[in-house]
């Protein structure tokens, strides 16, 4: 079977990682019975070129910007996939302007469908999200099938489409570590938050909450990993600079390559995830696979991914974040959470993902 993958608008982050791991694991399960024709930019294709059964295609439009990559879809994609005898095309980026049929789309981005969170962005960003929403819904309507990552996303998107559409729920897999690595520093209580800075990630509220905790317990530390935006950074630095005690206990690391993040997990007592607009957040999946205790926003799907008592907070309220951190500082509870989360990560495995995905592709042809 020859499967096309149009990754025109996928350049970084979880989308790029998903394609790579999907192909790697499908090769393990199906071997040489599958061949992939991947159309994308050089940066995304760089990690795929060495994989077995993969043909990579790019052009200048795909390597300039997301906007020009959509022109490439419209002009070239159909011929790329026809010439390579693709039986279907997979569109993990959610937008497809090509006339090639059949194709299967995937819903991975919930932000365009959350008007409240969009309202916190600047005007040009709000326009961008509205356009993404329009084009994604149009793609979903035209597709031969839609893959959702969870029930939450399925319910929201299908209500927007307003027509019956063939669909399936297939959560992403996760490469589980060989063992539970949770072994926190016994002398310091270290909170870890991994996420790029956006309004819906609530970094400022997290810092405000931890500041109050530090003022009551000097043993607490916070590490923030992720690309930073000027607005949030300015506010956070202002909070930190006012008290020397806080400055020495809140660390803003910035971007860290994924293969280096594991050392931060090993040193941390607790993972915090305050985002209020997600689909199937990779950070929670990864944290589960390492056996990390996790507290998170009470919004879906986070509240459905982790289990336990007093582990969900209101990200819009620093006091709520503070209270939930306080309720998860006892070592016995954290150890129990670690064991339960490591077991929970077994629900997200790549073997089931690729078997179910390929099966759905075949059913849509």
PLY file of the C-alpha trace (Angstrom):
ply
format ascii 1.0
element vertex 365
property float x
property float y
property float z
element edge 364
property int vertex1
property int vertex2
end_header
0.00 0.00 0.00
1.33 3.44 -0.95
0.22 6.23 1.37
0.77 9.92 0.72
1.31 12.30 3.63
0.74 15.99 3.00
2.70 17.74 5.76
2.84 21.09 3.96
2.01 23.16 7.04
3.88 21.09 9.62
7.25 22.54 10.57
7.98 22.05 14.27
6.71 20.62 17.54
4.31 17.77 18.12
3.09 17.59 14.53
6.57 16.91 13.21
7.26 14.38 15.95
3.95 12.61 15.29
4.73 12.01 11.61
8.19 10.67 12.37
7.03 8.31 15.12
4.01 7.17 13.11
6.21 6.08 10.19
8.88 4.51 12.40
6.31 2.45 14.29
4.26 1.53 11.23
7.47 0.11 9.71
7.89 -2.00 12.84
4.34 -3.34 12.56
3.84 -3.61 8.77
7.40 -3.74 7.44
7.81 -3.26 3.69
4.10 -3.70 2.93
3.70 0.08 3.32
5.40 2.90 1.42
5.08 6.59 2.30
5.30 9.59 -0.01
5.77 12.64 2.20
5.36 16.18 0.83
6.74 18.86 3.14
9.53 21.38 3.81
13.19 20.44 4.16
13.21 20.90 7.93
10.43 18.38 8.46
11.75 15.99 5.82
15.25 16.03 7.29
14.23 13.61 10.05
12.33 11.38 7.60
14.85 10.96 4.78
16.72 8.15 6.53
13.62 6.11 7.34
12.81 2.98 5.35
10.01 3.02 2.77
9.82 6.82 2.65
10.03 9.05 -0.43
10.43 12.75 0.37
9.23 15.54 -1.94
9.70 19.29 -1.51
9.84 22.53 -3.53
10.62 26.20 -3.00
7.04 27.13 -2.07
7.02 24.57 0.72
10.19 26.04 2.19
9.22 29.70 2.25
6.19 29.98 4.56
2.95 28.28 5.56
1.04 30.57 3.19
3.13 29.63 0.14
3.00 25.97 1.18
-0.77 26.06 0.68
-0.21 27.35 -2.87
2.01 24.30 -3.36
-0.82 22.07 -2.15
-3.22 23.61 -4.62
-0.83 23.53 -7.59
1.40 20.48 -7.13
0.07 18.02 -4.54
-2.34 16.15 -6.79
0.37 15.44 -9.37
2.90 14.43 -6.67
0.57 11.82 -5.22
-0.83 10.63 -8.59
2.62 10.11 -10.10
3.66 8.05 -7.08
0.50 5.89 -7.23
-0.73 6.83 -3.76
-3.92 5.01 -2.79
-4.86 7.64 -0.22
-3.39 10.78 1.35
-3.11 11.50 5.06
-3.42 15.18 6.08
-2.24 15.49 9.72
-2.06 19.30 9.46
-5.83 19.59 9.05
-5.83 21.83 5.93
-5.81 20.48 2.36
-6.37 22.53 -0.82
-5.52 19.74 -3.26
-8.15 18.05 -5.42
-6.57 14.62 -4.83
-9.02 12.01 -3.57
-9.37 10.04 -1.37
-7.79 11.68 1.67
-8.05 11.37 5.45
-7.70 14.44 7.67
-6.72 14.73 11.33
-7.84 17.22 13.98
-4.89 18.26 16.17
-5.43 21.97 16.88
-8.29 23.11 19.13
-7.28 26.77 19.48
-9.13 27.96 16.31
-12.32 26.54 17.85
-12.01 28.30 21.21
-13.29 31.91 20.82
-12.58 32.83 24.44
-8.87 31.91 24.25
-8.54 33.53 20.82
-9.88 36.80 22.24
-6.71 37.11 24.35
-4.51 37.38 21.25
-3.74 40.48 19.19
-6.03 41.38 16.28
-3.90 39.89 13.46
-3.63 36.60 15.37
-7.39 36.49 15.87
-7.86 36.88 12.11
-5.35 34.11 11.51
-7.19 31.68 13.82
-10.53 32.45 12.16
-9.04 31.64 8.76
-7.53 28.41 10.09
-10.92 27.43 11.51
-12.63 28.10 8.17
-10.08 26.13 6.13
-9.96 23.23 8.59
-13.74 22.84 8.64
-13.76 22.96 4.84
-11.07 20.25 4.73
-12.94 18.06 7.23
-16.13 18.33 5.18
-14.37 17.29 1.96
-12.29 14.49 3.49
-13.19 10.82 3.18
-12.65 10.41 6.92
-11.50 12.31 10.00
-9.21 11.09 12.77
-9.81 12.62 16.21
-7.47 12.25 19.16
-10.21 12.13 21.79
-13.95 12.38 22.42
-13.65 16.03 23.44
-12.28 17.15 20.06
-14.70 14.92 18.17
-17.76 16.45 19.81
-16.67 20.04 19.16
-15.62 19.56 15.53
-18.57 17.41 14.42
-21.00 20.02 15.80
-19.27 22.63 13.65
-19.37 20.48 10.49
-23.10 19.81 10.85
-23.04 16.88 8.44
-22.51 13.16 9.04
-18.88 12.28 8.47
-16.93 9.04 8.73
-14.64 9.37 11.72
-12.66 7.51 14.34
-10.92 8.31 17.65
-7.25 7.26 17.70
-5.05 8.82 20.41
-1.36 9.38 19.69
1.16 6.88 20.94
4.04 7.67 23.26
7.49 6.12 23.44
7.44 4.92 27.02
10.67 4.95 28.98
11.90 1.53 30.02
11.15 2.27 33.65
9.59 4.79 35.99
12.32 7.43 36.44
10.67 9.41 39.23
13.27 10.11 41.92
12.97 13.75 43.04
15.50 15.77 45.01
14.57 15.11 48.64
15.94 18.46 49.84
14.09 20.67 47.35
10.52 20.61 46.08
10.91 21.33 42.36
7.90 22.15 40.17
8.37 21.77 36.41
6.23 23.48 33.74
7.12 22.74 30.10
5.27 24.84 27.52
5.83 27.71 25.12
4.50 31.04 26.38
1.02 31.90 25.05
-1.93 33.61 26.76
-3.80 30.33 27.25
-0.79 28.74 28.96
-1.13 31.04 32.02
2.55 31.28 32.94
1.99 34.54 34.81
-0.67 32.99 37.05
1.61 30.03 37.74
4.42 32.37 38.79
2.06 34.35 41.02
0.86 31.15 42.69
4.37 29.79 43.25
5.52 33.16 44.58
2.95 32.89 47.38
4.04 29.32 48.12
7.71 30.30 48.27
6.88 33.06 50.74
5.40 30.34 52.98
7.88 27.57 52.17
11.40 28.48 51.04
12.03 24.90 49.93
9.92 25.31 46.75
11.38 25.95 43.28
9.81 26.48 39.85
11.39 25.79 36.45
9.72 27.12 33.29
10.86 25.56 30.00
9.66 26.86 26.63
9.96 29.63 24.08
9.08 32.95 25.73
7.01 35.90 24.53
7.89 39.47 25.50
4.60 40.34 27.18
4.51 37.42 29.64
8.25 37.61 30.21
8.05 41.30 31.12
5.33 40.64 33.70
7.10 37.61 35.16
10.42 39.43 35.46
8.62 42.27 37.20
7.15 39.83 39.74
10.48 38.10 40.31
12.59 41.27 40.55
10.59 42.64 43.47
11.79 39.93 45.87
15.27 38.41 46.05
13.87 35.27 47.63
11.67 34.65 44.59
14.41 35.44 42.07
16.59 32.57 43.30
13.79 30.03 43.15
12.02 30.68 39.83
14.09 29.75 36.78
13.18 30.65 33.20
15.13 28.26 31.02
13.78 29.01 27.54
13.84 26.43 24.76
15.36 23.03 25.56
15.78 20.26 22.92
13.49 17.34 23.66
16.34 14.87 24.24
17.69 17.10 27.02
14.41 17.58 28.88
14.59 14.18 30.59
17.19 15.51 33.05
14.66 18.09 34.24
12.06 15.36 34.77
14.53 13.37 36.86
15.15 16.34 39.16
11.50 17.40 39.55
9.04 16.64 42.33
5.91 17.61 40.40
4.89 18.45 36.81
2.42 21.30 36.41
0.43 21.93 33.21
-1.72 25.06 33.22
-2.82 25.28 29.56
-6.57 25.70 29.02
-6.76 24.92 25.29
-5.33 21.61 24.09
-6.19 18.55 22.04
-3.94 15.76 23.33
-0.98 17.55 24.96
2.30 15.77 24.33
3.80 17.08 27.59
1.19 15.22 29.65
1.72 12.03 27.64
5.48 12.31 28.07
5.18 13.08 31.78
2.95 10.02 32.26
5.48 7.83 30.47
8.24 8.92 32.86
6.06 8.29 35.90
5.81 11.94 36.90
3.13 13.14 39.34
1.02 15.71 37.45
-1.36 18.51 38.38
-3.19 20.32 35.59
-5.95 22.63 34.45
-9.50 21.47 35.11
-10.35 22.01 31.43
-10.87 19.19 28.91
-9.06 17.12 27.81
-6.54 17.52 30.69
-9.10 16.58 33.33
-9.79 13.34 31.42
-6.13 12.35 30.96
-4.95 12.28 34.56
-6.59 10.79 37.63
-6.40 11.39 41.36
-7.79 13.58 44.13
-7.13 17.33 44.28
-4.97 17.45 41.13
-7.01 19.87 38.97
-6.97 23.65 39.31
-8.52 26.76 37.75
-5.71 28.19 35.60
-7.36 31.63 35.55
-7.07 31.82 39.35
-3.56 31.90 40.95
-5.09 31.04 44.33
-6.54 27.82 42.92
-3.15 26.84 41.48
-1.52 27.60 44.83
-4.02 25.46 46.76
-3.61 22.44 44.49
0.19 22.63 44.69
-0.05 22.66 48.50
-2.28 19.57 48.37
0.33 17.67 46.32
3.54 18.21 48.25
3.46 15.11 50.46
5.99 12.50 49.32
3.76 9.47 49.94
0.99 10.88 47.73
3.49 11.86 45.04
4.97 8.34 44.96
1.49 6.84 44.57
0.68 9.29 41.76
3.95 8.35 40.05
3.12 4.63 40.02
-0.44 5.23 38.80
0.65 7.63 36.04
3.31 5.25 34.73
0.64 2.56 34.42
-1.74 5.04 32.79
0.80 5.76 30.04
0.26 2.21 28.71
-3.02 3.42 27.21
-1.05 5.47 24.66
0.99 3.02 22.60
2.19 3.35 19.03
1.35 -0.21 18.00
-2.37 0.32 18.54
-2.12 3.76 16.95
-0.61 2.58 13.65
-2.79 -0.54 13.38
-5.98 1.47 13.91
-4.83 4.32 11.65
-3.88 2.10 8.71
-7.13 0.19 9.16
-9.07 3.45 8.98
-7.15 4.53 5.85
-8.17 1.29 4.12
-11.80 1.74 5.13
-11.85 5.21 3.52
-10.55 4.14 0.11
0 1
1 2
2 3
3 4
4 5
5 6
6 7
7 8
8 9
9 10
10 11
11 12
12 13
13 14
14 15
15 16
16 17
17 18
18 19
19 20
20 21
21 22
22 23
23 24
24 25
25 26
26 27
27 28
28 29
29 30
30 31
31 32
32 33
33 34
34 35
35 36
36 37
37 38
38 39
39 40
40 41
41 42
42 43
43 44
44 45
45 46
46 47
47 48
48 49
49 50
50 51
51 52
52 53
53 54
54 55
55 56
56 57
57 58
58 59
59 60
60 61
61 62
62 63
63 64
64 65
65 66
66 67
67 68
68 69
69 70
70 71
71 72
72 73
73 74
74 75
75 76
76 77
77 78
78 79
79 80
80 81
81 82
82 83
83 84
84 85
85 86
86 87
87 88
88 89
89 90
90 91
91 92
92 93
93 94
94 95
95 96
96 97
97 98
98 99
99 100
100 101
101 102
102 103
103 104
104 105
105 106
106 107
107 108
108 109
109 110
110 111
111 112
112 113
113 114
114 115
115 116
116 117
117 118
118 119
119 120
120 121
121 122
122 123
123 124
124 125
125 126
126 127
127 128
128 129
129 130
130 131
131 132
132 133
133 134
134 135
135 136
136 137
137 138
138 139
139 140
140 141
141 142
142 143
143 144
144 145
145 146
146 147
147 148
148 149
149 150
150 151
151 152
152 153
153 154
154 155
155 156
156 157
157 158
158 159
159 160
160 161
161 162
162 163
163 164
164 165
165 166
166 167
167 168
168 169
169 170
170 171
171 172
172 173
173 174
174 175
175 176
176 177
177 178
178 179
179 180
180 181
181 182
182 183
183 184
184 185
185 186
186 187
187 188
188 189
189 190
190 191
191 192
192 193
193 194
194 195
195 196
196 197
197 198
198 199
199 200
200 201
201 202
202 203
203 204
204 205
205 206
206 207
207 208
208 209
209 210
210 211
211 212
212 213
213 214
214 215
215 216
216 217
217 218
218 219
219 220
220 221
221 222
222 223
223 224
224 225
225 226
226 227
227 228
228 229
229 230
230 231
231 232
232 233
233 234
234 235
235 236
236 237
237 238
238 239
239 240
240 241
241 242
242 243
243 244
244 245
245 246
246 247
247 248
248 249
249 250
250 251
251 252
252 253
253 254
254 255
255 256
256 257
257 258
258 259
259 260
260 261
261 262
262 263
263 264
264 265
265 266
266 267
267 268
268 269
269 270
270 271
271 272
272 273
273 274
274 275
275 276
276 277
277 278
278 279
279 280
280 281
281 282
282 283
283 284
284 285
285 286
286 287
287 288
288 289
289 290
290 291
291 292
292 293
293 294
294 295
295 296
296 297
297 298
298 299
299 300
300 301
301 302
302 303
303 304
304 305
305 306
306 307
307 308
308 309
309 310
310 311
311 312
312 313
313 314
314 315
315 316
316 317
317 318
318 319
319 320
320 321
321 322
322 323
323 324
324 325
325 326
326 327
327 328
328 329
329 330
330 331
331 332
332 333
333 334
334 335
335 336
336 337
337 338
338 339
339 340
340 341
341 342
342 343
343 344
344 345
345 346
346 347
347 348
348 349
349 350
350 351
351 352
352 353
353 354
354 355
355 356
356 357
357 358
358 359
359 360
360 361
361 362
362 363
363 364
